[in-house]
């Protein structure tokens, strides 16, 4: 549910066909879990599908409704899945719906095609296949 006192795009008000500016995000080092910098200490930027990958990674790291700094439609409700077996069919379907709802608020993402759950010991990775305005993109996010 969006905050009625904040202005901004909502999923129902976004027109996929309108001209959006090039998607641009601060570059993220996924191995070190920090921003990337150039030799002069300035932030690096990424665009297109790489920027969407950074946005998706950050969105899936934020628990929805917990932090007042974010709009109510930013983030995901993962806590309810903690301690449950992710490979059973009902949980996997619910997880797909929550991921889809979290990602489709971005006007650059057209559709979430699949969310595959990969579990190795205690590490769970989501392989997300999505369609963006820049083409198909597959993103792996460790949760």
C-alpha positions in Angstrom: 0.0 0.0 0.0 1.5 3.3 -1.0 1.7 6.3 1.3 -1.0 8.8 0.4 1.1 11.7 1.5 4.0 11.0 -0.8 3.9 11.8 -4.5 5.4 9.4 -7.0 4.7 6.6 -9.4 2.5 3.8 -8.4 2.3 0.5 -10.4 -1.2 1.4 -11.7 -0.1 4.9 -12.9 2.9 3.7 -14.9 2.7 3.6 -18.7 5.1 1.1 -20.1 5.1 2.8 -23.5 6.2 6.2 -22.2 9.8 7.3 -22.7 11.7 6.7 -19.6 15.2 8.2 -19.0 18.1 5.7 -19.0 18.1 3.7 -15.8 21.1 4.7 -13.8 22.3 3.4 -10.4 25.5 3.6 -8.3 27.7 0.6 -9.2 27.6 -2.1 -6.5 30.4 -4.6 -5.7 28.3 -7.8 -5.0 31.3 -9.7 -3.7 32.3 -7.1 -1.1 28.8 -5.8 -0.5 29.7 -2.2 -1.0 29.7 0.6 -3.6 32.3 0.7 -6.3 34.7 3.7 -6.7 37.1 4.9 -9.4 40.7 5.7 -8.8 39.9 9.2 -7.7 37.4 8.0 -5.0 34.3 8.9 -6.9 31.3 6.6 -7.2 31.0 4.6 -10.4 27.6 4.4 -12.2 26.0 1.6 -14.2 23.1 1.9 -16.7 20.5 -0.3 -18.3 20.1 -3.9 -17.2 23.2 -3.5 -14.9 21.4 -0.7 -13.1 18.3 -2.8 -12.8 20.3 -5.6 -11.3 21.6 -3.3 -8.6 18.1 -2.0 -7.9 16.7 -5.5 -7.7 19.5 -6.6 -5.3 18.9 -3.6 -3.0 15.1 -4.0 -3.1 15.3 -7.6 -2.0 17.5 -6.7 0.9 15.1 -4.2 2.4 12.2 -5.5 4.5 9.0 -3.8 3.5 7.3 -1.4 6.0 10.3 -1.6 8.4 12.2 1.6 7.5 10.5 5.0 7.3 13.1 6.2 4.8 11.5 4.1 2.1 8.1 4.3 0.4 5.7 1.5 1.5 5.9 -0.1 -1.9 9.7 -0.5 -1.7 11.2 -3.7 -0.4 9.8 -7.2 0.2 8.2 -9.1 3.0 10.7 -12.0 3.5 10.6 -12.4 7.2 7.5 -14.6 7.1 9.5 -17.2 5.0 12.3 -17.5 7.6 12.4 -21.0 9.1 10.1 -22.5 6.4 11.1 -25.0 3.8 11.4 -22.9 0.6 11.0 -25.8 -1.8 7.4 -26.8 -1.0 4.9 -25.7 -3.6 2.7 -23.3 -1.6 5.7 -21.5 -0.1 7.5 -21.3 -3.5 4.4 -19.9 -5.1 3.9 -17.3 -2.3 7.6 -16.3 -2.6 7.2 -15.8 -6.3 4.2 -13.5 -5.8 6.0 -11.5 -3.1 9.1 -11.1 -5.4 6.9 -10.2 -8.3 5.0 -7.6 -6.3 8.2 -6.1 -5.0 9.9 -5.8 -8.4 7.0 -4.6 -10.6 6.9 -1.2 -8.8 9.9 -0.3 -11.0 8.7 1.2 -14.3 11.8 -0.4 -16.1 10.7 -3.9 -15.2 7.9 -5.2 -17.5 7.4 -8.7 -16.1 8.9 -11.2 -13.7 8.9 -14.5 -15.5 10.3 -17.0 -12.9 11.8 -17.2 -9.5 13.8 -20.3 -8.8 14.9 -21.2 -5.3 18.4 -22.8 -5.0 19.4 -24.0 -1.6 22.9 -25.1 -0.7 23.2 -25.9 3.0 22.0 -22.7 4.8 22.4 -20.4 1.8 19.4 -19.7 -0.3 19.7 -18.0 -3.7 16.9 -16.7 -5.8 17.4 -16.9 -9.6 15.0 -14.3 -11.0 14.2 -14.1 -14.6 12.6 -10.8 -15.6 11.8 -8.8 -18.7 12.9 -5.1 -18.6 12.6 -2.4 -21.2 16.2 -3.2 -22.1 15.5 -6.9 -22.7 15.6 -10.1 -20.7 17.7 -10.3 -17.5 18.6 -13.1 -15.1 19.6 -12.0 -11.6 20.9 -14.2 -8.7 20.2 -12.8 -5.3 21.4 -14.5 -2.1 18.9 -14.1 0.7 
